Every structure is written in C-alpha cells, then in structure tokens.
Amino acid sequence: MEVIIGEDGIARCWWGGSAPDYRVYHDDEWGMPVDDEFRLFEKLCLEGFQSGLSWLTILRKRENFRRVFHDFDYEVVAGMGEADIERLLQDASIIRHGGKIQATINNARRAIEIVAEVGSVGALVWQFEPADRVPTAIPAVTDESTALAKELKRRGFRFFGPTTAYAFMQAMGLVNDHLPGCEARERVHEARTNFVRP
C-alpha cells in the first residue's frame, strides 16, 4: 500500500496508476460521496457482478451494464422478467451470469421496498457511515460493512456480502480510503465535509 507518482506528476494510491481506466476512476469518482439513488443502486449491483472478477473488468463494461439495466433506474429494472433475463444471458457486452442478473432484478424490487419504508436507498446505506480515520492499512471488511451487508441481506438483497459492502462504501464515499499523500485525498475529504447526508 503506497502512493505512486504518475507520469503526469500526480500522486495517487498505488492501484490508481495501474491502468488508464483506473486512473480516471481513482481521480474523479472513487471516494466522492454519492447520494444519487440510481448511482447508489448501480454500485450495489455492480459490486455483486464484480464478485470473482477484477473491478477493471466491470468498469470497462459499465456503460453496457447501464444500457441493459436502464441506467439502473430500479423502478424500471424491477419490472424486468424472464424474457429479459434470457436476452441478457446472450449479451456478451456484460457479464453473463444468470444468478447475478436475477439478483439485480430482485435487488431493484427490494430497493423499491426500502424507498417506501425509509425514503431512499441513500437514507439507508448512509446510516452505516463509520467515523473518519486515516488509513494505515485498508481492510477488506469492517464492522460497518458487515452490518450493512447484514441489513441488506435481511431485506432480501442478493450477491452483497461484507467485503462487497466495504468496496461499495469506499467507492460511494462513505469512507475516504485515499492514502495520505494521494492527491485525491484532500478533495474527497472536502467533498465529504460539505456533503449533506440523505
């Protein structure tokens, strides 16, 4: 775990310089706090698709996932059925995994239930934001990610365990795991300071 200096002279977390797609994702998205419902739902689902694969694989297919899952509008995704599943199983532009496709549709229906109960997906997931800390080691699982995964499982979500939950929390800005010395760390800190929690 270290900060590296890219050929552009910018200090980044070690993984942020490993591929051009990662560099853009690291610099512009990862760790920035998100309250947009469809982006939160997208990440809940894509973290499930990533299980067993690299995030780079998913990142490179993300626009295709957005296209086939209606930009992750959970109200629309919830209405998808068997014909849609069969069609997506033939679509090589995404990850063709029947269980994960079915889980996305199931999770959309569960998201609608969450909105009916607590007002928004964001209102639920941001309840699990941990206290700020400076990362010296980045864990795979935390008490908060375990609690978030447990709560979503209780609500019927699939393909979303504690490790997936922590990756979600990192990406959506519930934690700031940019390393000390990383150029993005202070920007993310400032964004989190000014962010109005749902």
Buried (B, 14 or more C-beta within 10 A) or exposed (E): EEBBEBEEEBBBBEBBBBBEEBBEBBBEBBBBBBBBBBBBBBBBBBBBBBBEEEBBEBBEBBEBBBEBBBBBBBBEBBEBEEEBBEEBEEBEEBBEBEEBBBBBBBBBBBBBEBBEEEEBBBBBBBBBBBEEEEBEEBEEBBEBBBBBBBBBBEBEBBBBBBBBBBBBBBBBBBBBBBBEEBBBBEBBBEBBEEBEEB
